[in-house]
Amino acid sequence: MRIGARRSVPGWAVGSAVVAFVLLWAAFGPLPHDPRSPALSSANQAPGGDFWFGTTESGVDVFSGVVAASLSTLPIAFAGVLAGLLAGTAAGIALSGHSPVQEGFMRLVDLFQSFPVILVAIVVVALAEGDSVNFWLTAAIAVINFPIFLRIVRGSALVVRTERYVLAAEVMGASRWRVALRHIVPNVSNVVLAQASLSIGFGIMAIASLGYLGIGSAPPEPSWGAFIREGADKLGDGRWWMVVFPSLAICLTVLVFNMISRSISKAGAPSGQAAADQKVSA
């Protein structure tokens, strides 16, 4: 490395810092107005000095609501993807073979993945009762992501198990799970983490879509999807801000997680001299 050369900050670090800042602000930082206490006297205000993103028909400050909604959206997406990742990784390792039972299970996974994602989420969340809606939202995201991580880990495991060093370890008595933890998991970690970041973005869109359909966090808890649903009926009256700003929040958040995913993928990909060395050794 040259003396004085600048080290660029990795994209995943920048994206993670942005997400952490928004969550901390939503949880502990001061907001201009309380998004859970609407004021009818301030209803239908256009964006301005007092209300940066305007207000809803019930007087909720859209800016405060958009920030606060991240606290009811991102943790659910995180938890759902993490559950799907852990379950999918374990299942992918267990199914990393070609026995009739393993192949039969994979055909069931194919059948499950043929169903529309949003339909699966609606069916799962329909089981929610009262305060359990967040649990079932998390379960829906986990169910959707389980087969994705299963396929990633299983595909990598099938390749790694044919390597000579893995065959040697098995001959020496290493158990199936020891081989998985020492050889398969390290080989697949970058791909899994990159997919996890993408899946969080898709999870956010799924939560917003369910909120638009009236499924999810109940008022007065702010929701990006609920803001858009309320504002969609007011577009004809010129009240565009209830749709535009929550939609921008969703788009920017998903873009941040896409940036994190690309950064992780780039960090795990061979480049430069390392790639050339790999080609020569091959």
C-alpha positions as CSV (number, residue, x, y, z in Angstrom):
1,M,0.0,0.0,0.0
2,R,1.4,3.5,-0.9
3,I,2.3,5.8,1.9
4,G,-0.4,8.5,2.2
5,A,-2.9,6.5,0.1
6,R,-6.5,7.0,1.2
7,R,-8.5,4.1,2.5
8,S,-12.1,4.4,1.4
9,V,-14.9,3.6,3.9
10,P,-16.6,0.3,2.8
11,G,-20.2,0.7,1.6
12,W,-21.5,-1.7,4.2
13,A,-20.1,0.5,7.0
14,V,-21.7,3.6,5.6
15,G,-25.0,1.9,5.1
16,S,-25.0,0.3,8.5
17,A,-24.2,3.7,10.1
18,V,-27.1,5.3,8.3
19,V,-29.5,2.6,9.4
20,A,-28.2,2.8,13.0
21,F,-28.6,6.6,13.0
22,V,-32.2,6.4,11.9
23,L,-33.2,3.7,14.4
24,L,-31.5,5.5,17.3
25,W,-33.2,8.8,16.3
26,A,-36.6,7.1,16.1
27,A,-36.1,5.4,19.4
28,F,-34.4,8.1,21.5
29,G,-34.0,11.3,19.5
30,P,-36.4,14.3,19.6
31,L,-39.0,14.4,16.9
32,P,-40.7,17.7,15.8
33,H,-44.1,16.3,16.8
34,D,-45.6,13.2,18.4
35,P,-46.6,10.9,15.5
36,R,-48.9,9.0,17.8
37,S,-50.9,12.0,19.0
38,P,-52.7,13.6,16.1
39,A,-53.9,17.2,16.3
40,L,-57.0,17.9,14.2
41,S,-56.2,21.6,14.3
42,S,-53.1,20.9,12.1
43,A,-54.8,18.6,9.6
44,N,-54.0,18.7,5.9
45,Q,-51.1,21.0,6.3
46,A,-48.8,21.2,3.2
47,P,-45.0,20.8,3.8
48,G,-43.6,23.9,5.4
49,G,-41.6,25.3,8.3
50,D,-43.7,23.7,11.1
51,F,-44.4,20.5,9.3
52,W,-41.5,19.6,7.0
53,F,-43.4,16.8,5.2
54,G,-46.9,18.1,5.8
55,T,-49.7,16.4,7.9
56,T,-52.3,13.8,7.3
57,E,-56.1,14.3,7.4
58,S,-56.0,13.4,11.1
59,G,-53.2,15.9,11.9
60,V,-50.3,13.5,12.1
61,D,-46.9,15.1,11.2
62,V,-45.7,13.0,8.3
63,F,-42.0,13.6,8.9
64,S,-42.2,12.4,12.5
65,G,-44.4,9.5,11.4
66,V,-41.9,8.5,8.7
67,V,-39.0,8.5,11.1
68,A,-41.0,6.7,13.8
69,A,-42.3,4.1,11.4
70,S,-38.7,2.8,10.8
71,L,-38.7,1.6,14.4
72,S,-41.8,-0.6,13.7
73,T,-40.5,-1.8,10.3
74,L,-36.7,-2.4,10.4
75,P,-36.6,-4.6,13.5
76,I,-39.3,-6.9,12.2
77,A,-37.4,-7.2,8.8
78,F,-34.2,-7.9,10.7
79,A,-35.7,-10.5,13.0
80,G,-37.6,-12.2,10.1
81,V,-34.5,-12.4,7.9
82,L,-32.3,-13.6,10.7
83,A,-34.8,-16.4,11.6
84,G,-35.0,-17.4,7.9
85,L,-31.2,-17.3,7.6
86,L,-30.6,-19.6,10.6
87,A,-33.3,-22.1,9.7
88,G,-32.3,-22.1,6.0
89,T,-28.6,-22.6,6.8
90,A,-29.3,-25.5,9.1
91,A,-31.7,-27.1,6.6
92,G,-29.2,-26.5,3.7
93,I,-26.5,-28.3,5.5
94,A,-28.8,-31.1,6.5
95,L,-30.0,-31.5,3.0
96,S,-26.6,-31.3,1.3
97,G,-26.9,-34.7,-0.3
98,H,-28.8,-36.6,-3.1
99,S,-30.8,-39.1,-1.1
100,P,-34.5,-39.7,-2.2
101,V,-35.7,-38.0,1.0
102,Q,-33.5,-34.9,0.5
103,E,-34.5,-34.6,-3.2
104,G,-38.1,-35.0,-2.2
105,F,-37.9,-32.2,0.3
106,M,-36.3,-29.9,-2.3
107,R,-39.2,-30.6,-4.6
108,L,-41.6,-29.5,-1.8
109,V,-39.5,-26.3,-1.5
110,D,-39.9,-25.8,-5.3
111,L,-43.7,-26.1,-4.9
112,F,-43.7,-23.6,-2.0
113,Q,-41.7,-21.1,-3.9
114,S,-44.2,-21.2,-6.8
115,F,-46.7,-19.3,-4.6
116,P,-46.7,-15.5,-4.8
117,V,-44.7,-14.0,-1.9
118,I,-47.2,-11.4,-0.9
119,L,-49.9,-14.1,-0.8
120,V,-47.8,-16.2,1.5
121,A,-47.3,-13.2,3.8
122,I,-51.0,-12.4,3.9
123,V,-51.9,-16.0,4.8
124,V,-49.3,-16.1,7.6
125,V,-50.2,-12.7,9.0
126,A,-53.9,-13.6,8.8
127,L,-53.2,-15.8,11.9
128,A,-52.4,-12.7,13.9
129,E,-54.7,-11.8,16.8
130,G,-54.4,-8.5,18.7
131,D,-50.8,-7.8,19.9
132,S,-49.3,-10.8,18.1
133,V,-49.3,-9.1,14.7
134,N,-45.6,-8.2,14.9
135,F,-44.7,-11.8,15.7
136,W,-46.6,-13.1,12.7
137,L,-45.1,-10.4,10.4
138,T,-41.7,-11.7,11.5
139,A,-42.8,-15.3,10.9
140,A,-44.0,-14.4,7.4
141,I,-40.7,-12.8,6.5
142,A,-38.9,-15.8,7.9
143,V,-41.0,-18.3,6.0
144,I,-40.5,-16.4,2.7
145,N,-36.7,-16.3,3.2
146,F,-36.2,-19.8,4.5
147,P,-36.1,-21.5,1.1
148,I,-33.8,-18.8,-0.3
149,F,-31.1,-19.4,2.3
150,L,-31.7,-23.1,2.1
151,R,-30.8,-23.2,-1.6
152,I,-27.8,-20.9,-1.2
153,V,-26.3,-23.0,1.6
154,R,-27.2,-26.4,0.0
155,G,-25.7,-25.5,-3.3
156,S,-22.4,-24.4,-1.7
157,A,-22.4,-27.4,0.6
158,L,-22.8,-29.8,-2.4
159,V,-19.7,-28.2,-4.0
160,V,-17.6,-28.0,-0.9
161,R,-18.2,-31.6,0.0
162,T,-16.5,-32.8,-3.2
163,E,-13.3,-31.0,-2.4
164,R,-10.3,-33.2,-1.5
165,Y,-9.7,-31.6,1.9
166,V,-13.3,-32.2,2.9
167,L,-13.1,-35.8,1.8
168,A,-9.9,-36.2,3.7
169,A,-11.5,-34.7,6.9
170,E,-14.4,-37.2,6.6
171,V,-12.0,-40.1,6.1
172,M,-10.3,-39.0,9.3
173,G,-13.5,-39.2,11.2
174,A,-14.8,-35.6,11.1
175,S,-18.6,-35.5,11.7
176,R,-21.0,-34.0,9.1
177,W,-21.6,-31.0,11.3
178,R,-18.0,-30.4,12.1
179,V,-17.2,-30.4,8.3
180,A,-20.1,-27.9,7.9
181,L,-18.9,-25.5,10.5
182,R,-15.3,-25.6,9.5
183,H,-15.5,-25.7,5.8
184,I,-19.0,-25.0,4.4
185,V,-20.1,-22.1,6.6
186,P,-16.9,-20.0,6.0
187,N,-17.2,-20.6,2.3
188,V,-20.8,-19.4,2.1
189,S,-20.8,-16.6,4.7
190,N,-20.2,-13.7,2.3
191,V,-23.0,-14.9,-0.1
192,V,-25.4,-15.4,2.8
193,L,-24.7,-12.0,4.3
194,A,-25.1,-10.3,1.0
195,Q,-28.4,-12.1,0.4
196,A,-29.5,-11.2,4.0
197,S,-29.1,-7.5,3.2
198,L,-31.1,-7.9,0.0
199,S,-33.8,-9.9,1.9
200,I,-34.1,-7.1,4.5
201,G,-34.9,-4.7,1.7
202,F,-37.5,-7.1,0.3
203,G,-38.9,-7.6,3.9
204,I,-39.3,-3.8,4.2
205,M,-41.3,-3.7,1.0
206,A,-43.4,-6.7,2.1
207,I,-44.2,-5.0,5.4
208,A,-45.1,-1.7,3.6
209,S,-47.3,-3.6,1.1
210,L,-49.2,-5.3,4.0
211,G,-49.5,-2.0,5.7
212,Y,-51.0,-0.6,2.5
213,L,-53.6,-3.4,2.5
214,G,-54.4,-2.6,6.2
215,I,-52.5,-5.6,7.6
216,G,-49.9,-4.8,10.2
217,S,-49.3,-2.2,12.8
218,A,-52.6,-0.8,14.1
219,P,-53.1,3.0,14.6
220,P,-51.8,5.1,16.3
221,E,-48.5,3.2,15.5
222,P,-47.1,4.9,12.4
223,S,-46.6,2.8,9.3
224,W,-45.2,3.6,5.9
225,G,-47.8,1.5,4.1
226,A,-50.6,3.0,6.1
227,F,-49.4,6.6,5.2
228,I,-49.4,5.7,1.5
229,R,-52.9,4.1,1.7
230,E,-54.3,7.2,3.4
231,G,-52.6,9.5,0.9
232,A,-53.6,7.6,-2.2
233,D,-57.2,8.7,-1.8
234,K,-56.1,12.4,-1.5
235,L,-53.8,12.6,-4.6
236,G,-56.7,14.0,-6.6
237,D,-57.1,16.9,-4.1
238,G,-53.4,17.8,-4.5
239,R,-52.3,16.4,-1.2
240,W,-49.3,14.5,-2.7
241,W,-47.0,14.6,0.4
242,M,-48.7,11.7,2.2
243,V,-47.7,9.4,-0.7
244,V,-44.4,10.9,-1.9
245,F,-42.4,11.1,1.4
246,P,-43.3,7.7,2.8
247,S,-42.6,6.2,-0.6
248,L,-39.2,7.9,-0.7
249,A,-38.4,6.6,2.7
250,I,-39.1,3.0,1.5
251,C,-37.0,3.5,-1.7
252,L,-34.1,5.1,0.1
253,T,-34.0,2.4,2.8
254,V,-34.1,-0.4,0.3
255,L,-31.4,1.3,-1.7
256,V,-29.2,1.5,1.5
257,F,-29.6,-2.3,2.0
258,N,-28.8,-2.9,-1.7
259,M,-25.6,-0.9,-1.2
260,I,-24.7,-2.9,1.8
261,S,-25.3,-6.1,-0.2
262,R,-23.1,-5.0,-3.1
263,S,-20.4,-3.9,-0.7
264,I,-20.4,-7.3,1.0
265,S,-20.4,-9.1,-2.3
266,K,-17.5,-7.0,-3.6
267,A,-15.5,-7.6,-0.4
268,G,-15.9,-11.4,-0.7
269,A,-15.1,-11.5,-4.5
270,P,-11.5,-12.2,-5.6
271,S,-9.9,-9.2,-7.4
272,G,-6.7,-8.0,-8.9
273,Q,-3.6,-10.2,-8.3
274,A,-5.6,-12.6,-6.1
275,A,-7.9,-13.4,-9.0
276,A,-5.0,-13.9,-11.3
277,D,-3.3,-16.2,-8.9
278,Q,-6.5,-18.2,-8.6
279,K,-6.6,-18.6,-12.4
280,V,-3.0,-19.7,-12.6
281,S,-3.4,-22.2,-9.8
282,A,-6.5,-23.6,-11.5
